[in-house]
Amino acid sequence: MQHYWQKYPMLAWAVPLLWLLAIAGITLFWQVGSIGLIDETEPLFVEASRQMAFTGDWITPAFDGEPRFDKPPLIYWLMVFAFQGFGINEFAARLPSVLSALAIVLFCFYTLQRYGDVGGKREGRGERGEEPELTQNLELSHSAAQSATQNALPHLTPSHLAAWLGATMLLLNPNTFFWGRTGYSDMLLTACLGSSLLAFFLGYAQTDRPIQQKRWYFAFYVLMALAVLTKGPIGILLPGLIIGCFLLYVGNGREVLREVRLVRGGLVVLVISLPWYVLVTLANGEAFIDSFFGYHNIERFTQVVNHHAGPWYFHLLIILVGFLPWSAFLPAAIAHVKPLQRRYWQAQPRLQQLGLFAFFWFVVILGFFTIATTKYFSYTLPLMPAAAILVALLWTDYITRPQLRKQPGFRMSGVLNTLLLLVVMAAIVYCPTWLDDDPWMPNLGLRIQAAGLPVMGGVVWGLTVIVAIGLLLWRSRWLWLANLLGFLAFLILVAHPFVLIADAERQLPLRQLAQVALQTKQPTEDLLMLGFKKPSLVFYTRQHVTYLTQPAQVANYLQAQPTDRTGALIIAGAKPLRESGLQPTQYQVIGNAGVYRLVRAIRGRSS
C-alpha cells in the first residue's frame, strides 16, 4: 500500500476527500428533505424565500405579506436558486445550509493539509529568540514526525493527518448535524465568515508567493462581503476583531496591513454588499433601519430579545454539548497552543501560526457573544471551525510525538471524554422521561421508547465507553477513533430515526391539517391559528394566516369581519380551543391530527 501511496501522491487528497463526502452523505444529505419545516424559525426563512420567488421582489424579504428585516438577503437568494433547480420543497430549502457546511469542512481540510504540520516544521530559532523550554517541548524534526505518524497511521504525513482529523471533527458533531440540515442562515454565516478567515490566513502565510497572497486576500474580502450579506455588520466586525487581536499579539500588524491593502479591500466589500442595503433602505426607509440595525443588531447585543436570556456561561455549555464528543479536548487543545508564550510565537514564521490564529478565532467569538445580553444556541456556531482546527492540531501532535502521551493534561482530557460519553449514554437511556414535556409532541417519549431508540443509544454509547476506556489504558493515540465510530453509529442507528419520529409527532399533524384546510377552505373564509404562532402553516397552505396568541380574541375577530367574509377555518390545540370561548354549537370540527384541531366557525354563530 505504501508503494501506491508514494507512486500516486494524489491519493493523499483523494482518499480523505472520498471519506469526507461519505461522512457528509450520512451527516448532511441523508433524509435531509424527508421531514417538514421545523417551527418556529425555519419556516420564516423558507416562506420568505418562496414569496421572493413568487413576487420577484429580491430586495425586501417578506413573510405572510409583511416585510421581514431579521436577516440580509443572501440566504433567501440561495434558497430561491435552489427552488428554481429542485422545486419548492424542504430539500431545496435546506440545500444552501448543506452545501455551506460541506464547503467550510473542505476549506478547513485544505488549510490544515497545507499548514497543519505544526510539529514537523518547528525547527531552528527565530530572529527574536524562543523560550528554551517551549522549544524543547514543541520542536521535532520533520523526518521524525513523519516516521512517528507512519507508525501510528501508515501512509499519512502530519499535515494529512491534521486535515483528515479536523475536517472529520467538523462534520461529526451535533451542531453541524442540526444547523447543516435546516433552512436557517447560521450555517451560511459560518461558511462565509469561517472561509474569509481561512482565506486571510492562507494569504498571510504565503509571504514567498505574492501573487497567491494577493488572490487569497482578495478572496478574504469577497467572503467577508458575503458574510455581511448573510448576517449584517457582524460579518465585518468579527473578522476585524479576530485578525486585529491576532496581529496585535504577534506584533506584525503594520506589515500585514500594508499587504492586505485595506482601502482596496474595503471597496471590494462595499461594492458587493452595499447595493442591497441602499436599495432596501430606499424601498422601506426608517422601518428597515429601525428593525434591522436597531432591533436585530444593537438591541440583540445590549438587551434580551425574544426571551433569549441565559447565564454568562451559556455558550460554554453550548460548545460543550454542540461539539461533542470532541469538546472534551478543547481545554488541552487551547493549552497546547501555548497562548501565553508571546515571545515564542513572535519568533515563529507565519506558516506555523495556524494554531495561534485558531485560538484567537475561538476566543474572540466566544468572548463577544458571552458579553452580548441576548443568548442563542447558534451564536457561537462560527467558532466551530476554529475548535476543530485546535483539537486536530492537538491530536496530530499527540499521535506523531510519543513523548506527549506521558503528559497528564492529555490523559485528563481522555478521562473527561469518557465521562462525557457516560453522561450522554445516561441522557439517551432516560430521555423518554423528560421528552414528554413538550405540549406540541406529548407522546414523543413513548414513541421513541417503542422504537427502541433509548436502548439502542445506550448500547452504542456504552460500547463506545468500554472501547474508550480500553484505548485510554493501552492505545491512547487511537481514542479519537472510538469517538468517531461511536458518533457515526449513533447518527445512523439513533439520530436519524429519532428525527423522523419527532417530525411525525410534532410537525406532521400540522402539515396534514394544512392540506385539509387547503382543500376545504372557502374563498370567503379566513384562516386562523390560535394560541401559538406556527409559521409553517403559511408555507404549507400558501395562504395568509392570522395568528391570535390570545385565544379569547377569536370571538371579537369574527364579529369584526367585513360583510363579505362568512367565517374562518381555525387550527388550534385542544386547550386554546377551549379558551377561545367558542361553544361546540358555534363551530364544526373538520379534522383532528395530533394535538391540533381544525374547525370551521361561522360568522353568524360566533356569539
N, C-alpha and C positions, 0 to 999 in steps of 0.2 A: 504493500500500500504506500509506504514511504516513497518508493521509486516513482509511482504515478503522481504523487503529490509534488515531488520535485520536478518531474518532467512536464507537468501541466499546472503551473502556478495559479492559473485562474480558478482551480478547484478551491483555493483558499477563499475566493469570493463566492463561487457558485454554490458550494455545499452549504455554507451558512445562510445564504440568501434563500435557498430552497427550504431549509429548515424554518427560517423566519416566516416565509409565505405559508408553510404548512401550519405553523402555530397561529398565524393571523387568520387562517381559514377557520380554526377552532374558536379563537377568541373573538374575532370581529365579524366574520362573514356568515358563519353558520347560523341559520334561522333568524338572521337579523330582521327580515321582513315578515316573520311568522307571527308576531304579536302586534297588537294595536298600539296606537299612540298612548303614552303614559301621562295621564293627568297628574299635575295641573299645568306644567310648564311646557312640555314638549309640543302639545297641540298649538300653543300660541305661536311658536316659530313656524310650524308646518302650515297652519292655516294662513298665516300672514304671507307665506311664500306662495300658497295656492292662489290667494286673492291677488297677489302681484302678477302671477302668470295670467290670471283671468282678466284683470283690468288693464294690464300693460303699463301700469304706473310703477316704474323701477326706482322712483325717488322716495316716496313716502310709504313705508310699510304700514299695513293696516290689519286689524283683526276685528272681525264681525262689523265691518264698516267704520270702525274708529281707528285713528292713527295710533300706531304702536312705536313709540320712540325709545323703547328699552335698549335696543342694540342697533348699531350701524348695519348697512345692508349686505355685507359680503356673504353672510350665511344664507340670507334669503336668495340672493342671486345664484349661489351654487345649488340650492335646492330647486330653483326654477329650471336651471340647466339639467339637473337630474330628472325632473319631471318631464322635460321635453324628450329625454332619451329613454326613460323607462316607465313613463306614465305616472299619474298622481297616485302614489301608494306609499306604504311605510318603508319599503326597501329604498326607494328613490329619496325619500325624506332623510333617511339616515346615512345614505351613501357619502355625503360630504364629511361626516364625522368619522366614518370607517376609513376613508382614504386619508384623512388628516392624521389619524392615529398611525396608520401604516407609514405615512410619509415621515413623521418625526422619528419613528423607530428606525427606518432605513437611514435617515440622516445621522442619527446617533451611531449607527453601525459604521457608517463611512468615516465619521470623525474619529471614533475610537480605533478603527482599523489603521488610521494614519498616525494618531498621536496617543495611543493607549499603552505603548510600551514604556511605562513610567519607570520600571525598574531597570530595564536593559540599557537605557541610553544616558543614565545619570552618571557620566564619567568625567573625571577631571574637576578642577576647581574653577569657579567663575572668577572674573576680574575683581569682584568686590569681596571675595573670600567666602567661606562657608563655615558653618558650625561643625567642628570636628566630629562630635558625637553623632550628629544628624547624618553627616556624610557617611560615617561608618555604618549606620543603621540602614541607610537608603540605597547606597551605591551597590551595583552588581554589574559585572561586565555583560555585554550583550550575548556573547557566546555562552556564558554560564547560565544566563537566564533562559536562553533558547534551549539549552540542554536540559535544564530542570523542567521546563514546560513539556518537552517531549517525553520525559519520564512520567509526568502526570497525565498529560493528554497528548498522545502521539500525534505528530504531524502539524501541531499548531504553534505558531510563534506567539510571544506575549501579546502583541497588538491584535492578532487574530482572535486570541482567547478573550481579550478585553471586549472586543467588538461583539463577539458572539454572546458573551455573558450579559453585557449591558443592554443590547437590543432585546434579548430574551426576557430579561427582568422588566424592561419597559413594557413588553407585551403581556406578561403574565402577572397581573396584579388586579385587584378589584376595581381600582379607579379606571384603568384602561378598558376593562371588561364592560363597565357601565357606561362611562361617558363616550367611549368609542363606538357604542351601539345605539345611541339615542340622538334625536334631532335637536340638540342644543348647539349653541355657539362655542361652548367651552373647549371642546377638543380642537376645533379650528383655531381658536386663540392659542392654545398650547402649541399647535403645529407652527403657526406663523411666528409667535414670539420665540419659541424654542429654536426654530430654524434660523431666525435672524441672529440669535446669539451664537449659534454654531457657525454660521457664515462669518460673523465677525471674528471668531477665534481662528477659523481657517485662514482668513486674511492676515490676522495678527501674527500667526505662527510662520508665515511664509515670507520672511524678510529677504530671502535669497531669490525669490521668484516674483519680481514686481508686477508682471502682467497678471499672473494668477491672483496676486494680492489685491490688485485693483478690482478684478472681477468679483472676488468674494466680498469685498467691501461694498461694491455696488449691489450685490445680492442681499447683503445685510440691510441696506436702506430700502430696497424693494419689499423685502419680507416684513420689515418694521412698518412700512406703509400699509401692508395688508393687515397687520395686527391692528392698526388704527381703524381700518375699515371693518374690523371684526368686533372690537370692543370699545374703541374710543381713545381718549388721550393716554390711557394706561399702556397702550401699545408703544408709546414713546417713553413714557415715564419709567416703566420698569426696566427696559433695556438700558436706558440712560443711567439709572441708579446703579444697576449691576456693573456695567462697564466702568462707570466713574469710580465706584468703590474699589474695583479690581485694579485699575490703573493707578489710583492714589496709593494703594498698598504697595504695588510693585515699584512705583516711582518713575515710570517712563511715560507719564501722561502727555507731556508736551510733544514728545517724539511721535506717539501714536496719533495724537490729534492732528498733526501735520499729515500723517499718512491717510487718515480716513477722509480728509477734505470735507469738513463739516458743512461748509456753505453749499458745495455741490450736492452733498448727500441730503441736506435739508431741502434743497429744491426738488430732488427726486421724490422725497416723502410728500412734499406739498403737491407736486404735480399729480401724483397718484391718488392721494387721499382727500385733498381739499375740495375738489369739484363737487363731490356729493354733499359735503357739509354746507357749501354755499347754496347749492340748488335746493336742498331740503329746508334751509333757513328761509330762502326766498319764497318757498311754497307754503311754509307754515308759520314763519315769524317767531314771535316770543313763545308760542306754545311748544315748539321744538326746543328752544334754548332752555326754557324753564324745566321742561321734563327731562331732557337728555342730560344736559350739563348740571342743572341744579339738583334734580331728584336722583337720577341714576348714577351720578358720579360723585358730586360733592356730598350730598346727604348720605349716600351709602357709606362714605368714609367717616363722616362725623356723627351720624345718628343711626339708630336701629331702624332699618327699613323692612317692611313686610314681616315683622315679628322675628327676624333672623338675628336673634341675640345669642350670646354664648360667652363662656368664661375666657380668660386670656389664653388658656391652654387648649382651646377648642381645636385649632388647626394642628396642634401636635397630635391630638387623638386621631384626627382625620388622616394624617400622614401615617401614623402607626397602623391603622386599620386599612387604609386605602392602598398602602404599598406592601401589604402582607404578601408573601412571607419574608420579603427581603428587608423590611423596615427594622428588624432586629439588629441588622449590621450597620445601620446608619450612624450610630454614635461612634463605633470603631472606625467607620469609613471617614468620618469627619476628623477624628483624632489622627488617622493615618496620613492625612494631608499635611499635618503639622502647621496649622494656620498661624500659630504664634511665632514661627521661625521666619520672621520677615527678612533678615539678612540672607538666609539661605535662598529664599525664593527670589530675591532681587539678584542673586548671582546666577540663577538658572537661565538657560536660553528659553526663548518664548515657547518653542515647541514642547517643552517639558512642563508647561504651566496649565495644562488642561484640568488637572485635579483641583488646583487652586481656583481656577475660573469657575468650575462647577460648584465649589464651596461658596463663593460669593453669590452665584446664581441662586443657590438653595437658600442661603441665609437672608439675602435681601428680600426675596419674595415672602418667605415665612415671616420676617420682621414686619414688612409692610402690612400684611393682612392681619397680623396679630395686633398691630396698632389700630387698624380700622375698626370702627364700632360695630358695623354690620358683619356678621359671620355667616358664611355659607359653605356648603360641602365642596363646591367646585373651585373656590377661590385659589387654593394652593395647587390646583392641578398643573399649572405651568412649571412648577418646580420638580415635577416627577422625572423629566429627562435628566436633570442635574443629579437627583437622587440615584438614578440608575447608573450614571457615569461614576459617581463616587463609590458606590458599592462594587461596581465592576472592576474599578482600579484596585480596590482593596483585595478582592478575590484573586485578581490576576497576580498581584504581588505575593499573596499568600500561597497560591498554587506553585508559582515559579521559584519561590525563595524559601526553602525549607526552614531556615533559621527563624522566620516569622511565626511558624507554627508553635513555637515554645512560648510566645508572648501571652500573658494572661488575659489581655484585652480581647483578643480574638476568641479565646476559649469562653470567656464570659458571654460574648455575643452568641456563640453557639448554644450555650445553655439557655440564654434568653430566647433564641429562636425556637428551641424545643418547648419551652414553657408557653410561648405564644401559640404554638401548634396545639398544645394541650387545651388551652383556653378556647381556641377555635373549635376543636373537637367537642368540647363540652357545650359550647354555644349551639352547635349544629344539632346535637343529640336532644337538647332541651328546648329548642326553638318552638315546637308546637305549643308550649305552654304560654308563650307571650306573643305569638303571631296572630292570635285571635282577637287582639285588642283593637284592630282597625275596624271601625264600623262599616267601611265600604267593602271589606272582604272578611266577614266574621268566621267563615268556615275554612280559611286558608290553612290553619294549623292542622285541622282534621284531614284535609285533602292531601297535604304533603306527608302526613303520617301514614295515611292509607297507601300512598305510593311508595312508602319505604325509604323516603329520602333522608330522614334523620339518621336511620340506622346505616344507610349506605355512606352518608357523610362521616359518621362516627368511625366506620370501618376504614375509610380512605385515610382520614387524618390519624387514626390510631396506628395504622400500619406505617404511615409516614413518620410518626413519632418514634416508633420502635426502630425503624431504619436509621433515623437521625441520631438516636442515642448510640446505636452501634457504630455509625460512621464517626461520631464525635469522639468515641473512645479509641477507635482503631485506624480510621482513614478519614481524618477530619477534612482533608482537602476536597473530598467528594460530597461534603454536606450539602452544597448547593444543588447537587443532582437530586437529592431526596426532596428538597423544596420544589424543584421544577416538576418532577414526576408526580408528586402529590397534588400540586395545584392543577396540573393538566388532567389528572384523573378526576379531581373534584369538579372541574369545568364540565367534563364530558358526562359524568355519571350523576352529578347533583345539580350544578348551577343551571345548566340548560334546561333540564326537566322542571326545575323549580320556577324558572322564568315563565314557562308555558302554563304551569298550573296557576301562578299568580295572575297572569293575564286572563285566564279563563274565569278566575274568581273575581277579579277587580274591574277589568275593563271590558271583557266580552259582553256581560249583560247590558252595559250601556250601548255598545255597538248594535246589539240585537234590537233594542228598543228604538234606537235611532233609525234603523231600517223600517221598523213597523210604523214609526211616526211619519217617515217619508212617504210610505205607501198610503197612509190613511188621512194625512193632513189635508184639509180643505183650503182652497185659496183664501177664504175669509177668516181663517183661524190663525192665531199667533202660536208660537212655540215658546213655552216657558220651562225653566228649571228652578225648583225650589230648594232652598236650604244650603246649597253649596254650588260653587262655580266649577263645572267640568267642561273645559274648553273643547275637548274632543267632540262634544255634541255638535258644535258648529261645523267641524271638518267632516263628520260622517253624515250629516243631514244636508250639508251645503245650503243651510237656511240660517237666517238671522235668529238668534236665541236671546230671549230676555231672561236674565238671571235675577231672581229675587232671593237675596240672602236671608231676609226675614219672611218666613212662610206666611205670616198673617197679612202680608201686603197683597196677597193674591185677590182677595175679595175687592179691595179698592181698585186694583188693576183692571179687573173685569168690568167693574162699574164704569170706569173712566174710558173704556174703549170707544173708538169712534163708531158711529152708527153703521158703517159698512163692515164692521167686524162682528162675527157671530159667537166668538168664544175663543178657547185656547186648548191646545194639547199641552198637558203638563207632565213632566218627568220629575219624579221626586222619590225619595226614600219613604219608608212607611212612617217614620217619625215626623219628618217635615210635612207629610200629607195630613197627618193628624193635627199638627199645629197650625195648619192653614186656616182652620175654621170652616172649611167646606164640609157640609153634611153628605152622607152617602147618596142622598137623593139629588144632590146638586152636581154630581159628576158620574161618568160612565167609565168603568175600568176596561181598557183596551188590551193591556198586556202586562205581564209580570216577568221579570228576569233578575235573578239575584236579589239584591236589596232594593231594586228600583221598581217603581210602578209607573205605567203610562196611562193617563186618564184624559178624558175629554170633558171639559167644563163648558157648559152652555151659558152664554152671557145672561140670558133672561132668568136663569136659575141660581144665580150666584148669591142672592140674598133673599 
